[in-house]
Amino acid sequence: MLVGTAARADVVERPRVVGDTAVAYPADAHGAARVVLELVVNADGDVRDATVVEGDEPFAEAARSAAYRWRFEPARRDGRPIASRIRFEVRFQEPAPEPPAAASGSNPSAPAPSAAPPTARAARGEEQVEVTVHGDKRAPTVRSLTRAEVRELPGAFGDPFRAVEALPGVTPILSGVPFFYVRGAPPGNVGYFLDGIRVPLLYHVGLGPSVVHPGIIERVDLYPGGYPARFGRFAGGIVAGETTPPRPELHGEGNVRLIDAGALVEAPFDSARGTALVAGRYSYTGLLFSLLSPEAVLEYWDYQARLQYDLTAHDSVTAFGFGAYDFAGEKRDGQVRTVFGTEFHRIDLRWDHRASARTETRLALTAGFDRTRGGDDDFYLRDRMISLRSETRHQADGRTVVRAGTDVAVDYYDVQAPAFDSEEPEDRQTFERLFPTRTDLAVGLYSDVELEPERGVTVTPGLRVDLYASDGAAAWAIEPRISARFALTRTVRTIHAFGVAHQPPSFIVPVPGFQIGGLGGGLQRSLQSSAGVETDLPADFVGSLTLFQNVYLDLTDGIGVSRSGGDRSSRVDRRSLGSAVGAEVMIRRPLTHKLGGYFAYTLSRSMRSFDREHFPSAFDRTHVANLALAYDLGRRWRAGTRFVYYSGFPAEEAISGGVRSESPRRVPDFYRLDLRLEKRWRLGQRGYWAFVIEVLNSTLSKEAVDVDCDSQGECRVQEIGPVTIPSIGVEASF
């Protein structure tokens, strides 16, 4: 996404308010408040969508509901009206109390004090000059989560990336574990991006938070399939985070919890031509682990820093660096032995240029370092990468947008193997075959066209071409894609998508530095298709039903086929065929409402074919459901709960004679209940501080991981847990 800044806003005619934007002060509220909305303004000036980006209840819902009544003079390019996405700020001031009625003995001829006019109980909206998206529409297949809404989701701990697992199409491996299947694609085939920058993983070790401070995240997009052409080199879904645009004012936030602490500060400089941001978190879980298990060592930290500066009215430069570190070890004889250590770092330099009112370009250079180590540091896998990407967006006319770009990446994988037992040389040979020292090259070109042939119809055909080279082998990937949205009525829309995606061989789960080498077996391929209907329901509910079918060819799903018969020594890179078919249901009312919630349900079947066997994937779950509710109790108390349920996956005992059944016995189902309670207090005119209690798996539910059967046919369920995470903390914002 190309982002316009305040300094460049004069080259585009931004939307202007027509009429009043007064918002009634909520009757049950107290004090001053600030709400930031993201508005989608149509080319005819109507507000098509209003989303709360920042703000507390009941102010947030009052502002959001009022926004649909506002009218705008639309944004224009070359004099032509276009749709736009803008930030809009509403400030609330508590009205002064009305004067008491005159005493009975007062002068009856004196004029009575006049009642406060209606506008005394309202706040005027202040439009921000930043136009964050000039005419762009989000892809039809995307499912987005803003931080304002995620804050209210129990079990997510206010973390937008952690909330992804609650969306339809996402199937967890185990409860709370940050690895999941997306429409049948294994964790190693799901791509992670932040501002278009590829990152190796999203979550800290164990059950920790995401590797990016939530304060810098504006929204998280899940593309379960049929995603835009700018995303490539992954055969599964895409999880893409977008950072908050620079704010030309001093602001910040911080929090202290049982397991970690974090902070973010951003400030303008040089008369707001530039902004500087720093953020990070540090975990002191080691202090808690030392009480429970003196031998265990666990720690993590992450950091983010951004410097943005407007060189001219048409050019800006940005330097964005971020990274994360995780360590798990044990104490022996006064020394700490590494069990697992991982880290990654990124530095991204970008230049944004607006060539004209219709054309804008971004050029970015990224350098990265990934490493995973273990066994007293005598073992590591490392990736040193550099990439160059460009993107150009051109508004051909009011109904046609053309996007094109390039993406070149070079990865150098360096391996230090452990000291294998000399009696088992085949282990070393297998390891060196799977993870050789090598240089990988990927060169990609892509383009798509967003067409709006008539009102309510959007069709986006696209094409992506990639060239891969590794260890003396090369492969081409040609990927046609198309998505469409059709408005059948004012409240009913149909959504369709089809796409082809490729990926080099991948490791079973995303771990920094781990990537299976070589192209000898060819690229992994997927054919992704979906069709659905979306409708606006009463009381601000939105419902959707989506049917999908994906086909996977030459898939390296070491988890999905790990329990099939045959030789298991090379199972992490064994190739298989796969398919996934299912239906996804979502009914949603924003959690930022006084009473908000959603229901997400996925019915699916994920199959694998290997060595003449045809069987369900090892983590195929037929049913996955999430039900969440959040309620404003008044006086800035807010409570929420989430119920999570999913059915069991195939059990180990399903294998008989080296052949896996197509209808295997499954482990028992799992459910859990997450809780959240928050109390807020105002801090100045714009800030707040809050006390938050949150519990993941308050029901102390244990989870089945297998079924063990003896020779007499007696079976016993193997369970783990209960894995319960309590969080008690204080957070503040200014």
Helices and strands as residue ranges (DSSP letters): G 6-11, E 16-18, E 23-24, E 33-41, E 47-54, H 59-67, E 71-73, E 75-77, E 80-82, E 84-92, G 118-121, E 122-123, E 125-133, E 143-146, H 147-150, G 162-166, E 170-172, E 180-182, G 187-189, E 191-194, E 197-198, G 214-216, E 217-223, E 238-243, E 251-257, E 260-269, E 274-283, H 285-292, E 296-310, E 315-332, E 335-354, E 359-374, E 379-397, E 400-416, H 425-434, E 438-454, E 457-470, E 473-487, E 492-503, E 524-536, G 538-540, E 542-555, G 571-573, E 576-589, E 595-610, E 613-616, E 623-634, E 637-646, G 652-654, E 655-656, E 659-660, E 670-683, E 687-696, E 703-709, E 715-720, E 725-733
